[in-house]
């Protein structure tokens, strides 16, 4: 499983010219009980103020990752400071046999005093699935970056 994950990340980084990759840990809140979460995120370079990304996310109960693919448009960005974006994408859940669900998403990141470390808040809603919602609050570290 880990080998498959590494191969997916290498292919994604090399084929879409990813600009940076992060690892993060935090909590997932929704209408279900609070869960801890660990994530790996790879994002493309900006294109007309938009970024595409792939996120692999695990909770305590999951053996396989939830996969998130999305594109977000930058709404608010201050150099070396707050960043907020909004977009849409697909949520691929293990317990749903990885059938994609349409999602709307918004992300806000604020750098912390440690190099490459940020506080990140990600809100999402599934508009065609009873408006299920979630918010992830995490600390992320950019372990790979390319200008």
N, C-alpha and C positions, 0 to 999 in steps of 0.2 A: 504494500500500500504506500509506504513512504517513498519507494523508488518511483512509483507511478506519479506521485505528487511532484517529485523533483523533476521528472521528465516533462510534465505539464507546464511547470513554471519555466523551465529552460526554453521550451518551444514557444510559450507565450512571449517571454522576454525577447527572444531572437526574431520572431516573426512580426510582431507589431511595433518593434522599436520602442519597447517600454522605457520610460524615463526614470521611474523609481519603484522600489519594492519595500514593503514594510511588514513587520510582525507586530502583533498587538494582543493585549489581554484586557478583559474588563467584564462587564455584566450586560446581559440581555434582559430587557424588561418588556413585557407585553401583557395581554390579558391572562397569561399563564404565570406560574410562579417564576420568580427571579432565577436566572441561570448564569453561571460563569461562562465566558466564551474566550476562545483563542482564535486568532485570525492571521492569515497571510494574504496580503493585498499587493497586486501589481498594477501600475497605472501607465497609460500611454503618455507621450508628450502632448502638450496642449495643441489643439487644432481649432482655430476660431473660438477661443475661450472655453472649449469643451475638452473633456478627457474621457477616455474609455477605460474601464477597469475590470479586473477579475479578482474576486475575493473567495477564498476558501475558509470556511468557518466551522469550528468544532465546539460543542458544548460537552458537559460532563457525561451525558447519556449517549452521545454520538460516537460511532466507530468510523463512519465515513463522513466526509465534510459536506456541509451545505454549500452550494456553489451560487455565487451572485455574479452576474454579468450586467454591466450598466454603462450608460453614458450620462455625464452630468455637465451642466453648463454653469460657469462661474458667475455668481451673482454679486459677490462682494469679496474683494481681495486687497489686502494691504501688504506691502512688501515686508517679509519677515514677521508677519503678524497674522491676524485672523483671516480665515478663508472660509467662505460659505458657497455652496453650490446646490443645484436642484436638477433632477433628471428622472430617467425611467430606465427600466431594465427587466431582467428576468431572474426569478428566484427558482433554483433547482434543489428541491428537498429530497433527502434520502428516503424518508418514509413515504413519499409520493412517487417512488420509482424514477426520480429525477425528471418528471414531466414539468416543463417550465410553467411558472405562474408570472403574470405581468405584475410589475411593482412600480410604484412611484417612490422616489428616494431623495433625501436631502442630507448633505454632510456639512459639518462645521468642524474645522480643525484650528487649534490654537497652540503655537509652539510653547514648550516649556523651557526652562533655563538650560537643560542638558542638550548638547548638540544632537540634532536629528530626532529628538523626542517631542511628541505632541500629545495633547489631550484631544480626543476625537469623539464627536457625537453624531450618530447616524440614525435618522428616523426614516421609517418606511411604512408603506401601506399597500395592501393588495386590493385594488379597486374592484376587481371582478371576483373576489373571494370573500364576501361578507365584510369587506373593509378591515380584515385582520391587520393589525399594526404591530410594530416593534420599535424599540429604541435601544441602540447599543451605545454604551458609554465605556470608552477604553483609553488606554495609553498605548500609543504606537511608536515604534522606533524604525526609522528609515535605514535599513542595512545596505541598500544598494541605490546609487543615484548616478545618473548620467546627464551631463549638460546638453 
